[in-house]
Amino acid sequence: MSLAIIPVGQIFGKYEQQARIAELNRKTPVKTIQNQADRVTISPEARKAQVLGIARAVRDASKQLSLESKSLDGPKSVSVEEADNRNLQGQAEDVRKKVMQKAIEIKEKAAAEEAAKKKEQYEREATP
């Protein structure tokens, strides 16, 4: 049985080189294609939940305002109270219209994004 003395640097040299290459790879930024952009889309279910959450918050806020206005004003005549109720209902209706308009805008934006995504995918598939 013959024994040979081998320097430790020779045994661990490859490991050090690999570690150095890995360190250099970590330090260099990731190369991206020019004009490449990350696209984040929100699912239709998430948009719907967002719109419903906004509508629910608006409804709760309008109820809270109507209850506060009734409790602060104390007893009123019936005609003044009815006028206030109509005013609050008008305000609630305006808020509801704004929320619905915002929901429509979000749906249109989602449809436009989806169309752009399909067009981009079609162009990617069409070009060799």
C-alpha positions as CSV (number, residue, x, y, z in Angstrom):
1,M,0.0,0.0,0.0
2,S,1.6,3.2,-1.1
3,L,0.8,6.6,0.4
4,A,1.2,9.9,-1.4
5,I,1.1,13.4,-0.1
6,I,-1.3,15.7,-2.0
7,P,-1.5,19.4,-1.3
8,V,-4.9,20.5,0.2
9,G,-5.1,23.3,-2.3
10,Q,-5.1,20.8,-5.2
11,I,-8.1,18.9,-3.6
12,F,-10.2,21.9,-2.7
13,G,-9.1,24.1,-5.7
14,K,-12.1,23.1,-7.8
15,Y,-14.5,23.9,-5.0
16,E,-13.1,27.4,-4.5
17,Q,-13.3,28.1,-8.3
18,Q,-16.9,27.0,-8.4
19,A,-17.7,29.1,-5.3
20,R,-16.1,32.1,-6.9
21,I,-18.0,31.7,-10.1
22,A,-21.3,31.4,-8.2
23,E,-20.4,34.5,-6.3
24,L,-19.8,36.4,-9.5
25,N,-23.0,35.2,-11.0
26,R,-24.9,36.5,-8.0
27,K,-23.3,39.9,-8.2
28,T,-24.1,40.5,-11.9
29,P,-27.6,41.7,-12.6
30,V,-30.0,39.6,-14.6
31,K,-29.8,40.5,-18.3
32,T,-33.2,41.2,-19.8
33,I,-34.3,41.8,-23.4
34,Q,-34.5,45.4,-24.4
35,N,-38.0,46.9,-24.0
36,Q,-39.1,43.9,-21.9
37,A,-41.7,44.8,-19.3
38,D,-43.3,42.7,-16.5
39,R,-47.0,42.5,-16.8
40,V,-49.2,42.0,-13.8
41,T,-52.9,41.4,-14.4
42,I,-55.7,41.2,-11.8
43,S,-58.1,38.3,-12.3
44,P,-61.7,39.2,-13.1
45,E,-62.8,37.6,-9.8
46,A,-60.4,39.9,-7.9
47,R,-61.7,42.9,-9.7
48,K,-65.2,41.9,-9.0
49,A,-64.4,41.4,-5.3
50,Q,-62.6,44.8,-5.3
51,V,-65.7,46.6,-6.8
52,L,-68.0,44.8,-4.4
53,G,-65.8,45.8,-1.4
54,I,-65.9,49.4,-2.5
55,A,-69.7,49.3,-3.0
56,R,-70.1,47.7,0.4
57,A,-67.9,50.4,2.1
58,V,-69.8,53.2,0.4
59,R,-73.1,51.7,1.5
60,D,-72.0,51.3,5.1
61,A,-70.6,54.8,5.1
62,S,-73.9,56.2,3.7
63,K,-75.8,54.3,6.4
64,Q,-73.5,55.6,9.1
65,L,-73.9,59.2,7.9
66,S,-77.6,58.9,7.8
67,L,-77.8,57.5,11.3
68,E,-75.4,60.1,12.6
69,S,-77.3,62.9,11.0
70,K,-80.6,61.7,12.5
71,S,-79.1,61.3,16.0
72,L,-77.4,64.8,15.9
73,D,-80.4,66.7,14.7
74,G,-82.8,65.4,17.3
75,P,-86.6,65.8,16.7
76,K,-87.6,67.4,13.4
77,S,-90.7,68.1,11.6
78,V,-91.8,65.4,9.2
79,S,-91.2,67.5,6.0
80,V,-87.7,68.5,7.0
81,E,-86.9,64.9,7.8
82,E,-88.3,63.7,4.5
83,A,-86.3,66.3,2.7
84,D,-83.1,65.2,4.4
85,N,-83.9,61.6,3.6
86,R,-84.4,62.5,-0.1
87,N,-81.1,64.4,0.0
88,L,-79.3,61.4,1.6
89,Q,-80.9,59.0,-0.9
90,G,-79.8,61.3,-3.7
91,Q,-76.2,61.4,-2.4
92,A,-76.3,57.6,-2.0
93,E,-77.6,57.2,-5.6
94,D,-74.8,59.5,-6.8
95,V,-72.2,57.4,-5.0
96,R,-73.7,54.2,-6.3
97,K,-73.6,55.6,-9.9
98,K,-69.9,56.5,-9.4
99,V,-69.1,53.0,-8.1
100,M,-70.9,51.4,-11.1
101,Q,-69.1,53.7,-13.5
102,K,-65.8,52.8,-11.9
103,A,-66.7,49.1,-12.2
104,I,-67.5,49.5,-15.9
105,E,-64.2,51.3,-16.4
106,I,-62.4,48.5,-14.6
107,K,-64.1,45.9,-16.8
108,E,-63.3,47.8,-20.0
109,K,-59.7,48.1,-18.9
110,A,-59.5,44.4,-18.1
111,A,-61.0,43.6,-21.6
112,A,-58.4,45.9,-23.2
113,E,-55.6,44.3,-21.3
114,E,-56.8,40.9,-22.3
115,A,-57.1,41.9,-26.0
116,A,-53.6,43.3,-25.9
117,K,-52.3,40.1,-24.2
118,K,-54.0,38.0,-26.9
119,K,-52.6,40.2,-29.7
120,E,-49.1,40.0,-28.2
121,Q,-49.3,36.2,-27.9
122,Y,-50.6,36.0,-31.5
123,E,-47.7,38.2,-32.7
124,R,-45.2,36.1,-30.7
125,E,-46.6,32.9,-32.2
126,A,-46.7,34.4,-35.7
127,T,-43.0,35.5,-35.7
128,P,-40.5,32.6,-36.1
